[in-house]
């Protein structure tokens, strides 16, 4: 190693030529003095604007191209372009430099005119078999030839693999963006790094129980809410919340996340403080037109953002139809389909709750529609069903807040009155009879008539006994009406 010269310029010409030929990149030694001479001639002729001159004389570009002399190329160049020899390559330069070569060289000429000979640019050349070769070209004047550009070194780097990778990344980026934008669920990309900083601050302040702190400091929860930055939303989000644009949605987030948002977010914060960033829950948001939307929320930190939480993906699935279906099924399970009153099962549940606290006095009333069988026999069950629905309407009107009204049989109804006494039940019975008289004035067909009995629980009267007493009183009332 000590025998090698320290300055490459001291190498013999034969060794320099060997270095040129063995270089692992495509090298071209060219003479640009003809172009230098042409440009000097234009200046001598008073031309100051080369771009205007080229616009008026487009053939000047081709003239300049024809003045470039290729002096030598190396072995890597021959391999890159599939040439058998230097002569083979030079005889076919028109096949290597074609298509928009003149357009690119025009910009190159304007740079030379302004004194910028050394350049770096990307483009496409062609191998002799027609293959496109994407290249990065670097050009510089060799020392000692700056005055006439008679020796210029050009390197061509094959960047096809890199460009393919870039195109693939672009395709994947477009694909990912398409998946995001056209997803059938609402997607939000948010920055939670501000929340991460605030939670880390609790640890630095020595807060031993972050969960308890979060639940007892609503001002901290509010600060965390304000620290969230919404980076992007997709098209489905705009549709779900009736927004015409992302800007309109983002300026009205207070409307979207109103109501009990802080309650839900408090529990989310507790989860985050405990290190569980993945989270899902159900809640209610609001559209910009004021309509409630039941949503299923899922949140997760995107890969690469686990340390900072600066990219968090949130999906909101509209479950309004499902929640309505569930509510309707619950309604059917607890209500009588014909009258809309509570059904027998709901009555029994309420009865059990009242029985559990024997210390509280309650009243119970049993009601039965009079004369339903003759109506069914003579006029049909549709007429009988109408009487049942009318009885339910009247009972709904006369009952008050806290009363539990149920249809417990075909034409049998019950009213539970937790915490009330006989006087309260008597007033309800009186209101019932008076409202029935009014009801009969507005309906044609059979008159509505009911029998009612009521009783009260007490220290010595369990609910079951009061219920039987009310039932017996109702039948006594029915018998009195028959007589």
C-alpha positions as CSV (number, residue, x, y, z in Angstrom):
1,X,0.0,0.0,0.0
2,X,2.9,2.4,0.7
3,X,4.0,2.2,-3.0
4,X,0.7,3.7,-4.2
5,X,0.9,7.4,-5.1
6,X,-1.0,9.8,-2.8
7,X,-2.2,12.0,-5.7
8,X,-4.2,10.3,-8.5
9,X,-2.9,12.9,-11.0
10,X,0.5,11.3,-10.7
11,X,-0.7,8.0,-12.1
12,X,0.5,7.1,-15.6
13,X,-2.0,7.7,-18.5
14,X,-2.3,4.0,-19.0
15,X,-3.5,3.4,-15.4
16,X,-5.9,6.4,-15.6
17,X,-7.4,4.9,-18.7
18,X,-7.7,1.6,-16.9
19,X,-9.5,3.3,-14.0
20,X,-11.9,5.0,-16.4
21,X,-12.7,1.8,-18.2
22,X,-13.1,-0.3,-15.0
23,X,-15.3,2.2,-13.2
24,X,-18.5,0.6,-11.9
25,X,-20.7,3.4,-13.4
26,X,-21.3,4.4,-16.9
27,X,-18.7,7.1,-17.8
28,X,-18.5,9.3,-21.0
29,X,-15.7,11.6,-21.9
30,X,-17.1,14.2,-24.3
31,X,-16.1,17.4,-26.0
32,X,-18.5,20.3,-25.6
33,X,-16.3,23.0,-27.2
34,X,-18.5,23.1,-30.3
35,X,-21.4,24.2,-28.1
36,X,-19.2,26.7,-26.3
37,X,-18.2,28.2,-29.6
38,X,-21.9,28.5,-30.8
39,X,-22.9,30.2,-27.6
40,X,-20.0,32.6,-27.8
41,X,-21.0,33.4,-31.4
42,X,-24.5,34.3,-30.2
43,X,-23.2,36.7,-27.6
44,X,-20.9,38.3,-30.1
45,X,-23.9,38.7,-32.4
46,X,-25.8,40.6,-29.7
47,X,-28.1,37.9,-28.5
48,X,-29.0,38.4,-24.9
49,X,-32.1,36.1,-24.4
50,X,-31.2,32.5,-25.5
51,X,-34.8,31.3,-24.7
52,X,-36.3,33.8,-27.1
53,X,-33.7,32.9,-29.7
54,X,-34.5,29.1,-29.4
55,X,-38.2,29.9,-29.6
56,X,-37.5,31.7,-32.9
57,X,-35.0,29.2,-34.1
58,X,-35.9,25.7,-32.7
59,X,-33.3,24.1,-35.0
60,X,-30.6,25.7,-32.9
61,X,-31.0,22.9,-30.3
62,X,-30.4,20.2,-32.8
63,X,-27.4,22.1,-34.1
64,X,-25.9,22.2,-30.6
65,X,-26.6,18.5,-30.1
66,X,-24.8,17.7,-33.3
67,X,-21.7,19.6,-32.0
68,X,-21.2,17.2,-29.0
69,X,-18.3,14.8,-29.7
70,X,-18.2,11.6,-27.7
71,X,-14.5,10.8,-27.1
72,X,-14.7,7.7,-25.1
73,X,-17.0,5.5,-23.0
74,X,-16.2,2.8,-20.6
75,X,-17.0,-0.9,-20.3
76,X,-19.9,-0.3,-17.9
77,X,-21.5,2.0,-20.6
78,X,-21.4,-0.7,-23.2
79,X,-23.0,-3.2,-20.8
80,X,-25.7,-0.7,-19.7
81,X,-26.8,-0.1,-23.3
82,X,-26.1,-3.5,-24.7
83,X,-23.4,-2.4,-27.2
84,X,-20.8,-4.8,-28.5
85,X,-18.2,-2.1,-28.8
86,X,-17.7,1.6,-28.5
87,X,-18.0,2.0,-32.3
88,X,-21.3,0.0,-32.2
89,X,-22.6,2.4,-29.5
90,X,-21.5,5.6,-31.2
91,X,-23.0,4.5,-34.5
92,X,-26.4,4.1,-32.8
93,X,-26.5,7.1,-30.5
94,X,-29.7,8.2,-32.2
95,X,-31.3,5.1,-30.7
96,X,-29.9,5.8,-27.2
97,X,-30.9,9.5,-27.0
98,X,-34.3,9.9,-28.5
99,X,-37.9,10.9,-27.9
100,X,-37.9,14.1,-25.7
101,X,-34.1,14.4,-25.6
102,X,-34.2,17.8,-27.4
103,X,-36.7,19.2,-24.9
104,X,-34.5,18.2,-22.0
105,X,-31.4,19.5,-23.7
106,X,-33.1,22.9,-24.2
107,X,-33.2,23.4,-20.5
108,X,-29.6,22.2,-20.3
109,X,-28.6,24.8,-22.9
110,X,-30.2,27.6,-20.9
111,X,-28.2,26.5,-17.9
112,X,-24.9,26.6,-19.9
113,X,-25.9,30.0,-21.3
114,X,-26.0,31.2,-17.7
115,X,-22.7,29.6,-16.8
116,X,-24.0,26.4,-15.1
117,X,-22.3,23.6,-16.9
118,X,-22.2,21.2,-14.0
119,X,-25.6,19.6,-13.6
120,X,-27.4,16.6,-12.1
121,X,-30.6,15.5,-13.7
122,X,-32.8,12.4,-14.2
123,X,-34.1,11.1,-17.5
124,X,-34.7,8.1,-19.8
125,X,-32.2,6.7,-22.4
126,X,-32.7,3.5,-24.4
127,X,-30.6,0.4,-24.7
128,X,-29.9,-0.8,-28.3
129,X,-32.5,-3.5,-27.8
130,X,-35.1,-0.9,-27.1
131,X,-35.3,-1.2,-23.3
132,X,-35.8,2.1,-21.5
133,X,-32.9,2.8,-19.1
134,X,-33.8,5.3,-16.3
135,X,-30.6,7.2,-15.5
136,X,-29.3,9.8,-13.1
137,X,-26.8,12.0,-15.1
138,X,-24.0,14.1,-13.6
139,X,-21.8,16.3,-15.8
140,X,-18.8,18.4,-15.0
141,X,-15.9,20.0,-16.9
142,X,-12.5,18.5,-16.3
143,X,-9.9,20.7,-14.6
144,X,-8.0,22.9,-17.1
145,X,-10.8,22.9,-19.7
146,X,-13.2,25.4,-18.1
147,X,-12.4,28.0,-20.8
148,X,-13.7,25.9,-23.7
149,X,-15.5,22.8,-22.3
150,X,-13.3,20.6,-24.5
151,X,-13.2,17.9,-21.9
152,X,-16.4,17.0,-20.0
153,X,-17.0,13.9,-17.9
154,X,-20.5,12.5,-17.8
155,X,-21.6,9.7,-15.4
156,X,-24.8,7.8,-15.9
157,X,-26.2,5.9,-12.9
158,X,-28.9,3.2,-13.6
159,X,-31.7,4.2,-11.2
160,X,-34.3,1.8,-12.7
161,X,-34.6,-0.3,-9.5
162,X,-34.9,2.8,-7.4
163,X,-37.6,4.3,-9.7
164,X,-39.4,1.0,-9.7
165,X,-39.4,1.0,-5.9
166,X,-40.6,4.6,-5.8
167,X,-43.4,3.8,-8.3
168,X,-44.4,0.8,-6.2
169,X,-44.5,3.0,-3.0
170,X,-46.6,5.5,-4.9
171,X,-49.0,2.7,-6.0
172,X,-49.2,1.4,-2.4
173,X,-49.7,5.0,-1.2
174,X,-52.6,5.5,-3.6
175,X,-54.0,2.1,-2.7
176,X,-53.8,2.9,1.0
177,X,-55.3,6.3,0.4
178,X,-58.1,4.7,-1.6
179,X,-58.8,2.2,1.1
180,X,-58.9,5.0,3.6
181,X,-61.0,7.4,1.6
182,X,-63.6,4.8,0.3
183,X,-63.9,2.7,3.4
184,X,-67.5,1.9,4.3
185,X,-66.9,3.0,7.9
186,X,-66.0,6.5,9.2
187,X,-62.2,6.7,9.6
188,X,-60.3,9.4,11.5
189,X,-56.5,9.9,11.7
190,X,-55.6,11.8,14.8
191,X,-52.6,13.1,16.7
192,X,-52.7,12.0,20.4
193,X,-49.1,13.1,21.2
194,X,-50.4,16.0,23.3
195,X,-52.3,13.6,25.4
196,X,-49.2,11.4,25.8
197,X,-47.3,14.5,27.0
198,X,-50.0,15.4,29.5
199,X,-50.2,11.8,30.9
200,X,-46.4,11.6,31.2
201,X,-46.6,14.8,33.1
202,X,-48.8,13.2,35.8
203,X,-46.1,10.6,36.4
204,X,-43.4,13.3,36.6
205,X,-45.6,15.2,39.1
206,X,-45.7,12.1,41.3
207,X,-49.4,11.2,40.8
208,X,-49.6,7.7,42.3
209,X,-53.1,6.9,41.0
210,X,-53.6,8.4,37.6
211,X,-57.0,6.8,37.2
212,X,-58.4,8.4,40.3
213,X,-56.8,11.7,39.4
214,X,-58.4,11.7,35.9
215,X,-61.8,10.9,37.3
216,X,-61.7,13.7,39.9
217,X,-60.2,16.4,37.7
218,X,-62.5,17.3,34.9
219,X,-60.3,20.2,34.0
220,X,-57.5,17.7,33.1
221,X,-59.9,15.7,30.9
222,X,-60.9,18.9,29.1
223,X,-57.2,19.8,28.5
224,X,-56.7,16.3,27.0
225,X,-59.7,16.7,24.8
226,X,-58.3,20.0,23.5
227,X,-54.9,18.4,22.9
228,X,-56.3,16.0,20.2
229,X,-55.5,17.1,16.6
230,X,-57.6,15.7,13.8
231,X,-55.3,15.1,10.9
232,X,-57.7,13.6,8.3
233,X,-61.1,12.1,7.9
234,X,-62.5,10.0,5.0
235,X,-65.6,10.5,2.8
236,X,-67.8,8.2,4.8
237,X,-67.2,10.4,7.8
238,X,-68.5,13.4,5.9
239,X,-71.6,11.4,4.8
240,X,-72.2,10.1,8.4
241,X,-72.2,13.6,10.0
242,X,-73.8,15.5,7.1
243,X,-70.8,17.7,6.4
244,X,-70.2,19.2,3.0
245,X,-66.4,19.3,3.5
246,X,-63.6,18.4,5.9
247,X,-63.2,22.0,6.8
248,X,-66.9,22.3,7.8
249,X,-66.7,19.1,9.9
250,X,-63.5,20.1,11.7
251,X,-64.8,23.5,12.6
252,X,-67.9,21.9,14.2
253,X,-66.4,19.1,16.2
254,X,-68.1,20.5,19.3
255,X,-71.5,19.6,17.7
256,X,-70.4,16.1,16.7
257,X,-68.8,15.2,20.0
258,X,-71.3,16.9,22.3
259,X,-73.5,15.5,25.1
260,X,-71.8,12.8,27.2
261,X,-68.6,12.8,25.2
262,X,-66.5,13.9,28.3
263,X,-67.9,11.0,30.3
264,X,-66.9,8.4,27.7
265,X,-63.5,10.2,27.1
266,X,-62.7,10.1,30.9
267,X,-62.8,6.3,30.8
268,X,-60.8,6.3,27.6
269,X,-58.1,8.4,29.3
270,X,-58.0,6.0,32.2
271,X,-57.4,3.2,29.8
272,X,-54.6,5.2,28.1
273,X,-53.0,6.1,31.5
274,X,-52.8,2.3,32.2
275,X,-51.0,1.7,28.9
276,X,-54.0,0.3,26.9
277,X,-54.1,2.4,23.8
278,X,-56.3,0.0,21.8
279,X,-59.9,0.8,22.9
280,X,-63.5,0.2,21.7
281,X,-66.8,1.4,23.0
282,X,-70.3,2.4,21.9
283,X,-71.7,5.9,22.2
284,X,-73.8,8.6,20.6
285,X,-72.5,11.4,18.3
286,X,-74.5,14.1,16.6
287,X,-74.7,15.1,12.9
288,X,-74.2,18.7,11.9
289,X,-78.0,18.7,11.3
290,X,-78.7,17.7,14.9
291,X,-79.5,14.0,14.4
292,X,-78.2,11.5,16.9
293,X,-75.9,8.7,15.5
294,X,-75.2,5.6,17.5
295,X,-71.6,4.6,16.8
296,X,-69.2,1.7,17.6
297,X,-65.8,3.3,18.2
298,X,-62.5,1.4,17.8
299,X,-59.1,3.1,18.3
300,X,-55.6,1.9,17.8
301,X,-52.1,3.5,17.4
302,X,-50.7,3.1,14.0
303,X,-47.4,1.1,13.5
304,X,-44.4,3.3,14.2
305,X,-46.2,5.7,16.5
306,X,-46.3,3.5,19.6
307,X,-43.9,5.8,21.5
308,X,-45.4,9.1,20.6
309,X,-49.1,8.4,19.7
310,X,-48.8,11.0,16.9
311,X,-50.8,8.8,14.5
312,X,-53.9,7.2,15.9
313,X,-56.5,5.5,13.7
314,X,-60.1,5.7,14.9
315,X,-63.1,4.0,13.2
316,X,-66.7,4.9,13.8
317,X,-69.3,2.3,12.6
318,X,-72.8,3.6,12.3
319,X,-74.9,1.1,14.5
320,X,-78.0,3.3,14.6
321,X,-80.1,0.7,12.8
322,X,-78.9,-2.1,15.1
323,X,-79.5,-0.1,18.2
324,X,-83.0,0.8,17.1
325,X,-83.7,-2.9,16.3
326,X,-82.3,-3.8,19.8
327,X,-84.5,-1.2,21.4
328,X,-87.5,-2.4,19.5
329,X,-86.8,-6.0,20.6
330,X,-86.4,-4.9,24.2
331,X,-89.7,-3.0,23.8
332,X,-91.4,-6.1,22.5
333,X,-90.0,-8.1,25.4
334,X,-91.4,-5.7,28.0
335,X,-94.5,-4.2,26.4
336,X,-97.9,-5.5,25.1
337,X,-98.0,-5.2,21.3
338,X,-101.7,-4.3,21.2
339,X,-101.9,-1.5,23.8
340,X,-98.3,-0.3,24.2
341,X,-98.6,-0.9,28.0
342,X,-96.1,-3.0,30.0
343,X,-96.7,-6.7,29.6
344,X,-97.2,-9.4,32.3
345,X,-93.4,-10.1,32.5
346,X,-92.7,-6.4,33.2
347,X,-95.5,-6.4,35.8
348,X,-94.0,-9.4,37.6
349,X,-90.5,-7.8,37.6
350,X,-91.9,-4.6,39.2
351,X,-93.9,-6.7,41.7
352,X,-90.7,-8.5,42.8
353,X,-88.9,-5.1,43.3
354,X,-91.8,-3.8,45.5
355,X,-92.0,-7.0,47.5
356,X,-88.3,-6.7,48.4
357,X,-88.9,-3.6,50.5
358,X,-91.8,-4.5,52.8
359,X,-91.2,-1.3,54.8
360,X,-92.5,0.9,52.0
361,X,-96.3,1.2,51.7
362,X,-97.6,0.7,48.1
363,X,-101.0,0.4,46.5
364,X,-102.2,-1.9,43.7
365,X,-105.2,-1.7,41.5
366,X,-106.7,-4.5,39.4
367,X,-108.9,-3.6,36.4
368,X,-111.1,-5.7,34.1
369,X,-113.1,-4.7,31.0
370,X,-116.8,-5.3,31.5
371,X,-118.9,-7.1,28.8
372,X,-116.0,-8.1,26.5
373,X,-117.3,-11.6,25.8
374,X,-120.7,-10.5,24.4
375,X,-118.9,-7.9,22.2
376,X,-116.6,-10.5,20.8
377,X,-119.4,-12.9,20.2
378,X,-121.8,-10.4,18.7
379,X,-119.5,-7.9,16.9
380,X,-116.3,-9.9,16.4
381,X,-112.9,-9.8,18.1
382,X,-111.9,-6.6,16.2
383,X,-114.6,-4.7,18.2
384,X,-113.4,-6.4,21.4
385,X,-109.8,-5.4,20.7
386,X,-110.9,-1.8,20.2
387,X,-112.4,-1.8,23.7
388,X,-109.1,-3.2,25.1
389,X,-107.1,-0.5,23.4
390,X,-109.6,2.2,24.6
391,X,-109.2,0.9,28.2
392,X,-105.4,1.2,27.8
393,X,-105.6,4.8,26.5
394,X,-107.7,5.8,29.5
395,X,-105.3,4.1,32.0
396,X,-102.3,5.9,30.4
397,X,-104.1,9.2,30.9
398,X,-105.1,8.8,34.5
399,X,-101.8,7.3,35.7
400,X,-99.2,9.6,37.0
401,X,-95.4,9.6,37.1
402,X,-94.2,6.6,39.1
403,X,-97.3,4.5,38.5
404,X,-96.7,1.2,36.7
405,X,-99.5,0.3,34.3
406,X,-99.6,-3.1,32.6
407,X,-101.9,-5.4,30.7
408,X,-101.7,-8.7,32.6
409,X,-104.2,-10.7,30.7
410,X,-106.8,-10.6,27.8
411,X,-109.0,-7.9,29.3
412,X,-107.2,-7.5,32.6
413,X,-105.0,-4.6,33.7
414,X,-103.0,-3.7,36.8
415,X,-101.6,-0.5,38.2
416,X,-98.8,-0.7,40.7
417,X,-98.4,2.5,42.8
418,X,-95.1,2.3,44.7
419,X,-95.0,4.4,47.9
420,X,-98.7,5.3,47.6
421,X,-101.8,4.5,49.8
422,X,-105.5,3.8,49.5
423,X,-106.5,7.5,49.1
424,X,-104.1,7.8,46.1
425,X,-105.6,4.6,44.6
426,X,-109.2,5.9,45.2
427,X,-108.4,9.1,43.4
428,X,-107.0,7.2,40.5
429,X,-110.2,5.0,40.3
430,X,-112.3,8.2,40.4
431,X,-110.3,9.8,37.6
432,X,-110.6,6.5,35.6
433,X,-114.4,6.4,35.8
434,X,-114.8,10.0,34.9
435,X,-112.5,9.8,31.9
436,X,-114.3,6.7,30.7
437,X,-117.5,8.7,30.5
438,X,-115.7,11.3,28.3
439,X,-114.1,8.5,26.2
440,X,-117.6,7.0,25.5
441,X,-118.7,10.3,24.0
442,X,-116.1,10.2,21.3
443,X,-116.4,6.5,20.2
444,X,-119.2,4.8,18.4
445,X,-120.1,1.2,19.1
446,X,-120.1,-0.6,22.4
447,X,-119.5,1.6,25.5
448,X,-116.4,1.1,27.5
449,X,-117.0,-0.1,31.1
450,X,-114.4,-1.4,33.6
451,X,-114.5,-2.9,37.0
452,X,-111.7,-1.8,39.4
453,X,-110.5,-2.9,42.8
454,X,-107.6,-1.7,44.8
455,X,-105.8,-2.4,48.1
456,X,-102.7,-1.3,50.0
457,X,-99.7,-3.1,51.4
458,X,-98.5,-2.6,55.0
459,X,-96.5,-4.1,57.8
460,X,-99.0,-6.9,58.2
461,X,-100.1,-7.0,54.6
462,X,-97.6,-8.4,52.1
463,X,-97.9,-7.5,48.5
464,X,-99.4,-10.9,47.5
465,X,-102.2,-10.4,50.0
466,X,-102.8,-6.8,48.8
467,X,-102.9,-8.1,45.2
468,X,-105.5,-10.7,46.1
469,X,-107.6,-8.2,48.0
470,X,-107.5,-5.8,45.0
471,X,-108.5,-8.7,42.7
472,X,-111.4,-9.6,45.0
473,X,-112.5,-6.0,45.2
474,X,-112.5,-5.8,41.4
475,X,-114.7,-8.9,41.1
476,X,-117.0,-7.5,43.7
477,X,-117.2,-4.2,41.7
478,X,-118.0,-6.3,38.6
479,X,-120.7,-8.2,40.3
480,X,-122.3,-5.0,41.7
481,X,-122.4,-3.6,38.1
482,X,-124.1,-6.8,36.9
483,X,-126.8,-6.6,39.6
